[in-house]
Amino acid sequence: MPGVVGNSLPRIDAISKVTGQALYAGDHYFPDMLHLKLVRSTQAHAFIADINMDAIKGQRDIYCFTAKDVPLNIFGQIIKDQPVFAEDKVRFYGEPIALIAAKSPALASRYAELIKINYQPIKVIGDAEEAILKGETPIHGQGNLLHKIAFQKGDADKAFADSFIALQDTFNVPMVDHLYMEPEAGVAFLDKAGTLNIIAGTQNPFYDQQEIARCLNIPEDKVRVRTANVGGGFGGKDGNTVQLFLALATWKTGKPARMIFSREESLRTSYKRHAARVNIRMGFDRDGLITAYQGKLYYDTGAYAALGPAVLGLGVEHAAGPYVVPNVSIDGYLCYTNKPPASAMRGFGAPQTAFATETILNRAAQKLNLDPVEIRIKNALYRGAEGSLGQPMEHSVGIREALRLLENSPLWQEKYVNKEPNIGYGMAAGYLSCGMGKGIEDKAKVEIRKLPGERYELKIGTVEIGQGSNTAFVQLAAESLGVPPRNIEVVMGDTGLTHDSGSTAASRTTYISGNALLAAIEDLKSQESLGEMSRGIGEAVFPEVKEPNLGIGLPHCMYTFIAQAVKVRVNPRTGEVKLLDVFAVTEAGKIINPMALEGQIQGGVAMGVGYALFEQVGFSEGIPANTSLATYLIPTCLDSPQIETATVNEYEETGPMGLKGAAEVGTVAIAPAITAAISQVVAVPINELPVCREKIARFYRTRQ
């Protein structure tokens, strides 16, 4: 139906969610269901001397599983380095060692506590940079440096020597939690055909299917993974959480099983955003043009790789920001520590470096007597320019237009006339790649079926995790088929019914599956003249980066851009920061649902507020210090500012009806914008997140 794309269609799942009708993974029940509880390590780094299970021997209907029950006790998305159950050694506090299955959650917890484990403690490694020092205790046999990236372009040393000014500093950002509303959860059962069924909150059901089959040594076609409604993912449900444990218990016992992590378990042991130490140096000429960028990045991947190598790659790729930088020298280090594994999280390695780069840019603007927006416009990427790693910007690039909209916004203009004390204004810009990147297969396959009464069913392998992709697919299909949105049904994320289209990650879902959907619709229409219009299948592949091999695995060809400005009030007595206003301008191709995009940007801002002001997983000798919502602080509705959004509609020729992905970019640059505003008030440079009240109070005391 014409006019569907470009309008704010309400989410197709909104009513079921707000009325409580929507079923999440933990809402499924089966008769005689087993409840699962993990026996977790109470040491952050230790050899396992003995596992004593005498207390549960002979207990009726109590099952216990350890490493010896898993045919292939190792998994991982990039590197297979993580055991399903620790066998000889534990590498982080809370690492699974055994699994108890019982008839009730209380019984499972009780018997889990009866398992006694003797340890031989090893020195705990808690800092990424220190982890790779010569002679440091190895967490894995090969040492603590998991991955290194070294990139050079131009002659950075000469460029620095010729620069008018050069600024250098070190920045530290913490490990933080995804803290999705729904903790990790799922159920498993055997159907009448003997197929192992998993229903879980997951972002990548086909990866789960493959990993379960591999670890349990069963055929892939005997494993079916389905997603229920997912109560938030943000990258934290892209790997194994409960899936392997559910599969093991049901496959071994033949009984249905259910597993839900407590909030404490989730905070203590789930995947995190990488903590990072970022040491950068940037050179500028007299006019404010960037002459050189030099960086050393230390990313803390925790005890296991997960998606860490890719996260570091994106951190390196985005380190110099959405700017033209002729001379670049970057060394990136991915380091093992005795912390929970760090993996994908909204922004995927870019927020860490954006905090450093955008802060240096704001300081350079001040030294050169330039407006922070002006210095960015001078340096901003444009179509036809070369990215910092040498990748050509051949697709839509709207960062300059976004910056100009921000420059002329009432919020940014207000900063020139508002002299109210303790009020600060700050801004930053950012960008984020779409898709998996060079050298990684990035494709999707979608099926459409014609139903009676001009209705259609879409079968899409990616997952709806709250971002609204299901609604976007309905809009694309309705527009292309010329039918009302209510005539479109969507099935997503089911290995038994849909085709493998990769992970719901990397701001790729609507772009890649949307292109496959439009191809499927064209296939369906082509059959109409033959009188066989019933089913169409379409495939899509991301465009490739067209440049010589750069020696780095993740350059992308397409990016989404954002510019963000904020206004804050700082209480000098208490250190409290009140974020008053945010203005965010996004370039994400053609906007197919303005309300949905606004929600994504607002959500990204909220997550960035937590990153800037509140959130941090603290550790003491590898033991997480804040594992409840009383001690792990996040923004509430009282901390939410007035958020105004605007868009640059820059049509992306390769996207479905002109769009690009936009789910993550809102998080990338908001933290440095906030810290810039705070710095304006307290007149002290900020190099570390989060900027909590105590730190701000110290800033005031330091200044005085």
N, C-alpha and C positions, 0 to 999 in steps of 0.2 A: 504494500500500500504506500503510495508516494507520500512523503512528508514525515515518515516515521523516524528515519535517520536525521539527526540534528535536533530532535525534540527530547524533552525530559520525560521519557516514559518511566512511570514508577516501577520499582523492582518487581519482577514477577513472583518472587518468593516472599515479599514483604508481609502479606497478610498471614501466611502460615507461620511466619516467625514471630510476629508480634502477638498472635493469638495463642501461641504455644502448641500449635498443631505440628510444627516441623519436628521431625525425629533426628536427633544427633546420635553419634555412634554409641554413646553410653546409655541411650534410651531403649535399646533392644534387649529383650529378655527371652529366654528359652527354658522349658521345663528341665529340671535336673542339671542346671547350668553350674559349671565350676567357676569359682572366683579366684583370681590370680594375685599373688603378692610376691614381689622380688625380695630376695635376701641381698642386701647391698653392703658394699665395703664400708667399714668404719675407719679406714685409713686412706690417706691420699696417695701414698706411694709405699708399697710393701710387697714382699714375697708372701705367698700363701703357704704357710707351713702345714696346715691341717684343716680339713672341713669335717666337723663332728656332727653327724646326723642321727646319733643314737636315740635322741628324744622323740623322733617321729617314726622310728622303725616299728612296724607292726600296727600302726594306726590305720584304722579302716577309713577308706575314702579320702585319704590324704596322699597327695602325689608330690614328689620332689624331683626336680630336674636340674642337672648341672651340665658342665661342658661335655662330659662323656656321653650325654644323651643327644648331642647335636652332631650329625655326621660330618658336617663341615663348619667348624666353629669359628668362622671369620667372615666379616662383611665390611662394606664400605663403598661409597658412591664413586670415588675416584681411585683411591688406594685401599685395598683390602687389608686393613691393619687393625681392625677392632673386633675383638671376640664377642660372640653372643653372650657368653659367660666367661668371666676371668677364670683362668685355670691355675697358672703358676704365679701370677703377679697381678696386683691391682695398680692402676695408674691414675685414678681420681676417686675422690670421696663420693661414695654412692654408686660405684660401678657394680653392675649385676654380677653376682656369684652363683646364685641358685634361684629357682622359681618354685614356689609352693602353690598347689592347686587344691582347693577345698570347697565344701558345699556352701560356705558363706564368707563374706569379706572378713568378719570377725575371726573365724577359724583360720583363715589363710594368714591373717596378720599374727595371730597367736602362735602358730607353728613356725612362721618365719622367724619369730624372735627366739625360738628354741634352737635354731641352728647356730652352732658355735664355731667360730673361725679363729684360728691362731695365726698371727702375722709376725713377720720379721721386718720391722720398719726400715725404710730407705729414706735418704735425704729428699725432702720435698723441694721441687723446682717451681717457683712462682712467678718469675719475671722472664719475659720473652727474650730480651736482649742478653740478660745474664745466662739464660739457658744454653746459648751457643758459644759461651766462652770456653776456651781450651781447658780440658780437664774437668768440666762440669759433669755431674752424675748423669748417665744416659737414661732416659725414660724408655726408649726403645734401643735395641742393640746397635743400631747404626748411628746413634747420637741424636741430638735434639734439633738439628736443622733439617726440617722436612723438605723445604723447597726454597730455592733462591731464584730471583729474577734480576738480571743486570741489563739495563738498556741505556744506549748512548745515541744521541742525535746531534749533529753539529759539533761545536767545540765550546763546551760550557766554561771551561777554565779561561779561555781567551775572552769569551763574552762577559764574564764577571770582571775581568781586568779592565775591560773597556766600558763598563757600566757607570752611570752617573751615581747611582746608589745601589747597595746590595744589603738585603735584610735577611737575617738568619735567626731561627729559634727552634726549640724542641717542644712538641705538644704531646700530651698524654690523654688518651680517651679510655674509658673503662669497658669491661665486659658487662653487657646488659642482657636482660631476659626479654623474650617475646611477649610474655604475659598475656597470651590470648585468653579470652573469656572461658573457652572450653579447654580444660587440660587434656592431655593425651588420653585417648580412650578407644575401645573397640570391642568387638565380639567375634567369635569364630564358631563354625559348626560344619558338620558334614552333611551334604544333601543326599538324596536317595541314590544318586549315581556314584556316591563315594567321593565327590569333589570337595576339596577343602575350601570353604568360603570364609573370607575375612571381610567384615564391615568395619571400617576405621576412619577416623579423621586424618586423612592423608592428602598430600599434594601430588603424589606420583604413584598411582596404583599399579602401573605396569612395572615400574622398578621394584615395588614391593613383591609383585608376583614372581619376578625373576629371582630376587634374593631369597624368598621363602623356598622356592623350588630348589635352588642351588644349595642352600644350607641344610635343608632336610632331605636332599637327594630324592626328590619326587618329580615326576614330569610336570612341566609348566601347565599343560592343559588340565592337570588335576588340581590346579590352584586358581581360584577366582577371587579377586580383590575388588570391593566396591566401596565407594565413598558415601557416607551419609552426609547430611548437612554438616558443614565444618564451621565450628565456632572460632574462626580466626586461624591463620597459619603464619603469615609474614616470613616464611622460609623455615620456620621451626618444625614443620611437619613434612619436610621434603625428604627426610631420611627415616630410618627405622626408629620407631618409638615403642609401640606395643605390638606391632604386627608379627614379628618373629616369635615373641613369647606366646601370643595367642595361637599361632599356627602350630607351634611345638606341642602345647598342652592338648589341643584338640586332636592333632594327628596321632599322638601317642596314646591317648585315652579313649578316643572315639566320642567324647562328650563335648557338648557346647561349652564355651568358656567366655568369660567377660573380664575385662581389665580396665580400670580407670586409675590414673595417677592422682594422688592427692595434690593439692596446691603446693605443699611442702616438697613432695617428691619432684614435682615439675620445676620448681625454683632451684632445687638443689642439684638436679642432674640433667635437665634438658639441654638441648643445643642452645648456644648463646651467640650474641654478636661478638666478633673478635675485639678484644682489647688491643690497643696499638700504641706504639711510640713512634712519632713521626718527626724526624729532624729534617727541616727544609731550609733552603737558601734560594732567594729570588733576586735577580738583577733587573734594573729598570734604567731607561735612558731619561734625559731631561724632560721629555714630553709625557713620560709615564708608560711608554711601551715596554712590555716585558722582553728582556734580552736573554735571560737564561733561567733555568729551573734545575735545582739539584736536590735530590731527596734520598734519605735513608729511612726505610719503612720496616718496622718490626711488628709483625702481626702474631698475636698469641692464639694458636689454634687449639689449645687445651691438650688433652691426652691422646686424641686421635685425629686423623686427617679430616674426616667428613668431606665437606666441600671447600676446605681451607685453601688448597692450591688455586682454585678458581677465584675465591674471594681475594686473595693476594693479587692475582692477575688483574682483577678489576680495580683494586686499589691503585696499582701502578698505572693502569690505563687512564684513570680519572684524576691522577694526582695533581697534574698541572692545571686542572679546571677547564672550563669551556672557552679556552683562549688560544690565540695563535702564539706559540712559543717556539722560536727557531732553534734554541740550543737546550738540550735536555740530557740530564744524567740521573738515573734512578737505580738504586739498589733496593730490592725488596727481599725480606727474610721472613719465612713462615716457620715458627718455632713451636716445638712441643713444650708443654708445661703440665704440671699435675693439677689441672682444672678440668671441669666438664668440657666435652668437645664443643668447639665453636664451629658454626657452619653458616648457612645462608640466613640473612636477616635483611629486611626491607632496606634497600640501598646497596647491599651486597659488596661491602668493602669501600664504597665511595664516601660515605659520611665521615669516615676516619680521616681521610686525606683532605676532604673539603674543609673541615674545621681548621686545619693548618693553613692551607693555601688561601682561603678567603680571609683569614685573620691577617696574614702577611699583606695581602692586597689592601685591606683597610688601613694598615699602618703605613704602607707606601703612599696611599692617597693623601694621608695626613702630612707626611713629610714633603710631598711634592705640591701641597696646597691644591689638590684636586678633589672634587666631589667623588665619593666612593662609587657612585653610578658611572660617572664620567670615565674613570680609569678603566672600568670594565667594558664600557662601550668601545673605547679605543682599542682594546685587546680582543674583543669578542670574536669567536669563530663565525664564519659565514660560508654559504654554499660555494664550494670550489677551493676553500682553504684546506690546509693540512693540519690534522690533529696532532697532539703533542707526541704521539708515537709514530707519526708519519702517515697515518691512515687518511685517505681523502674524504672530505666531507661532501659526498655526492648526493645526499638526500636532503630533506627539508631541515633547515637550520634557522630557527627563529629567535635566537638568544638576544640579538641586538634589538629586535622589535619589542621583546619582552622587557628589556632594560629601559627602553624609551617610554613604554607605558608606565613602568614603575617610577621613572624619573618625574613624570608629569602627574603622578597620582596625588590626591589631596594629602595623604599621609606623609609622603616624602617632602612635599612642599611646605607642610606644616612645620617641619624641623627648622626651617630658616627663620621662623617668626616666633615660635614658642620658646620663651626663656624661663619657663617654670622650673624651679629647682627640683633636682632629683628625677627629672624626666630625661630619658635617653632614646635616641633613634639609631637603628643599625640596619644594615642590609647585607645580603650575600647573594651569589648566583651559583647555580649548579647545573649539572646535566647527568643523565644516566642512560646507559646503552640499552637497547632493546634486543632481546634474543641471546642465544648462547655464545655467539662469537665465532671467530675464524677457527676452522679445523674441527669443529664439533658439529655432528649431524643435528640439524635443527629443522624438523619437518612435522607435518600434521596430516592426518587423514580423517575425513568427515563423511558420514553417510546421511542421506536424507531420504525419507520414505513418505510417499503420498498416502494419506488415509482418506476414508470416505468423508464427503461433505467439505471438500476444499480445505482439509486439515493436513498438517505436515508434522512429521516427527524427525527431529535432529538427533543424531547419535555422535557425540563429541567426546574424545578420550581425555581431554583435560578436565580440570576440576573447578567447581565454584567454591571458593573459600571465603566468600564475603565481599569480593571485589566487584561483583555485578556483571561478570562475563556472560552469565546465562541470559540476562536481560539484553545485553549487547547483541548476542547471537540471534535472539528473537527479533530485534530491530533490523538487523542486516537481512535476515530471511524474509521478514514481512515486506520490507522495501523492495527486495529483489523479486519476490513472487507476486507482489501486488495483492496481498491478503492482509486482513487485520492481525495485529500481534496476538490476539486471543486464539487464533487458529494455528499457532505454532507451539508444539510441545518439545521439551528438551530432555534428553537423557545424557548424563555426563559421568565420566570417571568410573567406568565399569569394565573390567577386563573381559567379562563374558559377553558384553553387548556392543562395546565401542572399539575403535581402533587405537593403537598406541600412537599418541601424539606428544609424548614427552611430558615433562614436569610442568606444573602450574607454577612458574617461576620466571625470573629474568624479564619481567614486563613483556612477555611474549604471547600470552594466551589469546587475547582477542585478535591480535595481529595475525599470528600464524594459523590458528584454527578458523579465524574469520575468513582468511583467504581460501583455505580449504573448503569452507562452507560455501562460498560463492562459486567455487569450481564445481562443487557437488550439485548446486542448483543449476548451473549451466549444463551439466551432464544430464540432469533430470529433464530439463527443457528440450534437450536435443533428441530425446526419445519420444517426445510428444507426437511428432509427425508419423512415427512408426506405430502409434497406438499402444505403446508399451510404457507409458509414463507412470512408473510406480516407484522407482528407486534410482538414486544417483549417488555416485561416490566422487569425491574430489580430494586432491592432495595439494599441498603447498610446501615450499621450501624457502627459508630465509635467503635474501640476496647475499652474495659473497662479498667480502672485502677485496677490493681490486688494488693490490699493491704487492711489491716484492715481500718475500718472507722477512719479517722484522726480528725473528728470533724470540718472539713472545707469543703465547698461545691465544690471547683473548681479544685482540682488537676487533671492534665492531664497525659496521658500516652505517648504523643508524642510532640516533640519540633523541631523547626527549629533554627539553630545556626548561629551566625555571629561574625566576628572579623573585626574591622575597625581602620585604621590609617590615620592621617591627617597631613598636613603641612600648617602652617599659617605664614603670615607676619603681624606684629603689628606696627602701626605707633604711636610712643610714644607721638607725639605732638597732634594728633587729636583723638587718641583712635581707629582709624579705624582698623578693622581686615579684612585681605584679605585671604580667604581660597584658597590655591594654588593647593593642590593635596589631593585626597582621594583614599585610597586603601581598598576595602571591599571584604572579603572572606566569602562566604555563604555556609552552608551545608543544603540543602533542598531536600534530597533524590536524585533520578535520575532527571536530568534537561531535561524536554521534549521540551523546546523551549528556548535556550540560550539567544536569543535577547529579548524575553519577560521578562525573569528573570532579565537581565541587566537593562531593563527599570524600573522594579519594585524596584530594589535596588537603582538606580539613583533617582527615585522619593522619596523613603524613605529618602535618604540622603538629598535631597532638603528640605523636610519637617523638618528634624532634624536640618538643618542649621537655618531655621526660628525659631525653638524652642530655639536654643542655642544663637542666636545673635540678633533677631529682635522682635519676636512676643510676645504680651501680651495684653490681654483685661484689660484695666484699669477701675477702678470704683471710683466714688466719692459719698458716701452715697447711694450706690446701683445703681447709674446711670452710664451706660457705658460711658466712656470718649472718646473713639476712635471708631467711627462707620462709617468711610469712609476709602477708600484706601489711602487717604492723611495722615491719622493719625494712621491707623493700618498697620504697616510696615511688609512686607514680602520680601523674597529674590527675586531678579529679575535675568535675564540671566547674568547680570554683576557680580552678587554675586556667580554664579555657578562655582565650581572648575573643574579641570580635574579629572574625576572619572574613576578609573580602577577597574574592578571587576574580581573575580576569584571564582571558585566553588570547593567544595569537593563533588564528586559524591559518596555518601554513599547510596546504594540501600535500600529503605524502603520496606520491604517484604509485608506490609499490604496496601501499596498505589497503585493506578492504575498505572501499569507499573513502579512502584518504586518511585513515587514522593511524596512530602509533600508540604504543603502550604508555600508560601514565600512572600505574598503581604505586610506584616507588619513589618517583622523583621528588615528591613533596617533602620527604624526610631528609634529603641530601644536604640542603644549605640552611635550614632554619636555625640550627644550633649556632653557627658562627654569626648569623644575623643578631641573635639574642645576645651573645657575648659581646658583640661590638657595641650594642646599645648600653649594656651594663658598664663596659669599659669607659664609655663616654661620661657616665655619671661618676664612677669611682676613681677615674683617672689612673687606673692600674692595669697593665696588660694581663690578659687572661690566657693561660696556656694549657688549662686542664679542665676536663669535664668530670662530673657535673659541677656547676657553680652553685653550691648549696649556700644556705644562709650563713653558716659558720665561716665559710671562706670569704664571703662578701664583707662580713663584719671585720674580719682580719684585714681585708683590703683597706677599709676605712682607717683602722688603727695604724696600718703601715703608712698610709698617706699623711696621717696627722703626726 
